[in-house]
Amino acid sequence: RASEERYRLLTEQIPAIVYLEEIQSETSRMLYISPQAQSMLGVSPQKYSSGDLNIWAEYLHPDDRARVQAEYRRAFQAGEPFDCEYRMVASDGRVLWMHDRATIVQRSQDGVRMIHGVMYDITARKRAEAALRAERDFSSQVLNNIGQGLTVTDEAGSFEYVNPAYARMVGYPPESLLGRTPAEFTLLPDRSLLERAQVHRHAGETTTYETRLRHADGHEVPVLITGAPRRR
């Protein structure tokens, strides 16, 4: 009893749902779930602890249910840890993203196998990731559709990003320019201008100068370049 009290004291204070299942033949039975199931999902621990795992399935998001159940069975049958992110629908209709981690342990006294798992609410993280993706998508659309050529180079001076407008100026597909350097596409007599500009940029200055690029078919392309230091 003292051991159980210590276990409950620990599990009922952490910001996650802790659960314990007993493996029986090809199925498992819920033995314990912490009260956080009530606060997070609106599901009473007593309902969950009835032993019916279909209750858990009822709260899985319909679009994730088949995937999660298949992964759970696979991990269960293989005796491997279960580590999965999925959505659950709370009793009030809220959709929560959960990160569920579970491992199989075996009781030494009777050989019964148990599944011990922890479910973390990662909804805030998922929302932040979605917002970041939307922001990156917007930035990418802007950069890829402006009429001016735009490039980003790394510390070694190689292209990390080239937009379609610059690629058209030099006559190459954008992806084929990654890893190459601006000097490769600058006319030889003008490379000293590029080198001086790079010195100023490394010193934290923005530079603007006229130079000439060489197109893939050999013709010269006069350009006005403004380069700014890249600050992380």
N, C-alpha and C positions, 0 to 999 in steps of 0.2 A: 504493500500500500504506500509506503514511504517513497519507493522508487517511482510509482505511478504518479504520486503527487508532485515530485520533482519534475517529471517529464511534462506533466500538464502545465506546471508553473512556467516552464521554459517555452513550450510550444504556443501557449496562449498569450504570450507577450510579444512575439515577433510579428512583424507586419506581413504575414503570409499565411496561407491555408496549409496546415500540416495534416496528413492523413496516413492511415495505416490499414492495409488490406491483408487478408489471409488467403493464400493460394490453395485452392481445393481442386485437385484434378486439372481439368481444362478451364476452370473458371476461378474467380476470386470473390471474396466477400469483404465488404467494408466493415472494419472493426472500430475505427475511430476517425473523427475529423474535428479539427479545432473550431472554436466559436467564430473565427474570422470568416467562415463560410456564411454566417448570418450577416455580418456587417458588409462583406463584399458582394455577395450574391443574393442575399435575402433568403437563404435556405437554412433552416434550422439544423444544427448538428444531429438532432434526434432523427430527423427525416433521412439524412444521409447515412446515419449509423444503423439504419434498419437492415443493412446488408445488401440491399438491392442496388447493384451498380447501374441499372437502367436509369436511376434517378440522375446520376452524373451525366449520362448520355442525353437526357432530356434538356439539360442546360447548355449543351454544346451548340454553337452556332450551326444552323443547317448547312451552310456552305463549307464548314470545316469538319462536320461530324464523321463522314466516311473516311477522310484522310487520317484523322486522329485515332479513330478506333482501329484502323488497319495498322497504324504505326504502333499502337499500344499492344495489339496482338502479336505483332512481329517481335517486339522487344521482349514481351512476356514469354513467348515460346522459345526464343533464343537465349533467354536468361541474361539479357543485356540491359543496361540502364535505359530508361525512357526519358528522353529530353526533347520537348516539343513546345512550340509556341502556337497558340490557337485562341479563338474567340469563344467566350461564353456569354449567354444572355441571362442577365439577372432577372429576378422575379418581377422587378418594376420596369423591365424592358430595356434597361441600359446594356450596352454591348461593351464587354471588358476583354482586353487582351491579357492572356495569362501565359506565363512561362512555367511549364510543369516539368519538374525533375523528379524521377523516382528510381530507386534501386531495389533489387531483390536481395533480401538477407535471409539467413536460415538460423532458426533457434537451435542452439546446441543441445538443449535438454530433451527435445522431442523430434527434432529434424523438420519441423513445420516451416515452410517457406513463407516469408512475409514480404509485402511490398511497402516500402516506406517512401513517401513522396512529399514534396513541398511545391505549392503553387504560388507564384509571385504575380501581383498585378503590375503589368508593364504597359498599361493603357497610355499613361503620360508619355512614356518613351516612344511608343508607336506613333502617337500624334505628332511628337516632335520630329520623328523621322519622316513622316508624311509631309509635314510643313517644309522640311529641308529639301525633300525631293521636288516639291512644287516650286520652291525658290530656285533650285538648280535648273529645273526644266525651263522656267521663265528666262533665266539668265542665258541658258543655252540657245533658246529661240531668238533672243535679241542678238547675241553675238553672231549666230549663224546666218542672220538675215540682214544685217547692216551692209551697206554698199562699200564701206571702207574695209581694207584689209586689216586684220588684227591677229597678232601672234603673241604667244607667251613663251618665254624661254626659261630654262632652269639655271642653276648656279654655274653650270659648265657652259652655258650659252647655247644649248641645244633646244630645239622646238619641243615644248610640251603640248602646245595647242596652236592650231592654225585654222582660221575660219575659211569658209568657201571663197570669200572675196579675195583674200590673199592668194589662195591656191590658184584661182583663175589668173591672177597677175603673172604668176610664174609658170602656169600651164601644167600643173601636176595635181593629182588627187590629194586632198588634205591629209589622208592617213599615210601617204607615202612620204610626207615631209617631216613627220615626227621623228625626233632623234637627229635630224640634220641641223645645220647651222645657217644663220642669215648670210654669212660670208660666202657660202656656196652659190647663192643666187644674186650676189652683188658683183657688179663689174669690177674687174681687178683694179683699174685706176681709182675706183671710189672706195676701196676697202679701208683706206686710211681714215676716211670720214667715219666709217662704221666703228673702227677701233677707238678713235677719239671719243665718239659718243658713248661707247661702252665703258670707258674710263670714267666719264662724268656720271653715268648711271650708277656705277659701283660706289661712287662718292655720294650718292643720294640725290643727284640732280636730274631734272627732266631736260631732254634735249630735243631740238627740232632742226632738221637739215634736209637738203635735197640730195638725192642720189639716184642711181640707175640700177634696176634689176634686170637680170637676163631671163627671158622667157624660154621655155623648153624648146621652142622652134628656132631660137637664136636671136630674136629681135629684142631691142632694148626697151625697157619700160621705165620712163622717168617717174619718180615718186617723191612725195614729201613725207618724211617719216618723223613722227613724234614718239619718243621712247621715254617711259617713266620707270623708276625703280619699282620692283615688285616687293611689297612689304607683306609679311605673313602676320 
